[in-house]
Amino acid sequence: MTTRTSPSRTSVIGAAVIGLAVLATAVALFWPREPTPRLAARHYADIPRIDVHVHVPPEQADRAIRMFREQGGVLIALNASGGHPDGGGLEENIEIMQRTHGALRPYCNLDFRNVEEPDWEAYVDRTLHACRDEGAVGLKIFKGLGLGIPLSDGSLLAVDDPRLDHAFDLAGELGLPILIHTGDPQAFFRPDGPDNERHAELAAHPSWSFYGPRPDGMGDWPSWQSVFDQYEHRVARHPHTTFVGAHFGNAPEEPDTVARMLEAYPNLVVETGARIPEIGRHDAHHMHDLFVRFADRILFGTDFQIGGDGRLVLGSAGREPDPPSRVPLFYEAHFRYFETADRHFAHPSPIQGDWTIDGIDLPREVLEKIYFRNAMRIFDLPDPRPAPASH
Ligand SMILES: [Zn+2]
């Protein structure tokens, strides 16, 4: 009778449904996938963040933007790998900017290897005008300037080479801020070995060492101080050009040098990319006071990098990429540094060294400037905060 078989059929179907649900849950739990997004929740998770220093190839843009937003609270990120105009990648990155409503915005890049060509200045004019006209947020200059561009006489193109003056002046005239990375950690300019505090990083990346003879046989590497001096000459020479000193003004080991430069050059601001491990080692009260004193001049940056194949480099990595599960920890260590007075905790990029950092406990108004207000002003960006409901 159907009245007697119905209940049993219902229970069979019910059991099957429950079985499927259990199976689905098990698959969901154990299937390899990205970790559940988790916004690193500190006291000020409601403050939006603009990250002025990331590296994202076009094919990873959507995934990167999801990670920025969901795990870092980063609503706008500025892509230092924005490419060159005229088919060198910039147009593709501008399209991504438009498609993502400005969540990822490119800097453009300039090829300094052309400096000895007769049409160098024409190339600079063409490139920087195209950067501005196409909508790049600024110009990104890599550490290759000063350390990686050999000239025909064997010397390295210096950051303060006068042949580059026009490019730096023009960027200022066009309203393109310059994110400039000069030099590298001071330890990379000292002999590598077990005593070098960056030994783990140098062992994984021997080519990051700038100690001793250059591999091309054209003399020795310059000293850290000499490339830093070139950078200072450059900033001093162009008072109408805005410089964003990458990696904490390229001198995270010397916060007093950074403070001296911020004092001396009103056209200079700095960003924090990949240097929380370094600045977090200094006395927390001293750093707190420095951040408060220059609250209008320090911008939040991480140097979050994602490769075309999806490999992550969170500030720095060893031979292997960082796993996606480290992303929330990476952000959380940044926010803990800025927002708490916690002591002796793990910094964001373990490969950079075996030490802990101390938080600097910044007040809310300073955090708002560092997290987004300064970047809005310097890069002329829209307010990243969601608009309040209209009714
Ligand atoms: Zn970078």
Residues whose N, C-alpha, C, O or C-beta is under 5 A from the ligand:
A	BS01	ZN	D303
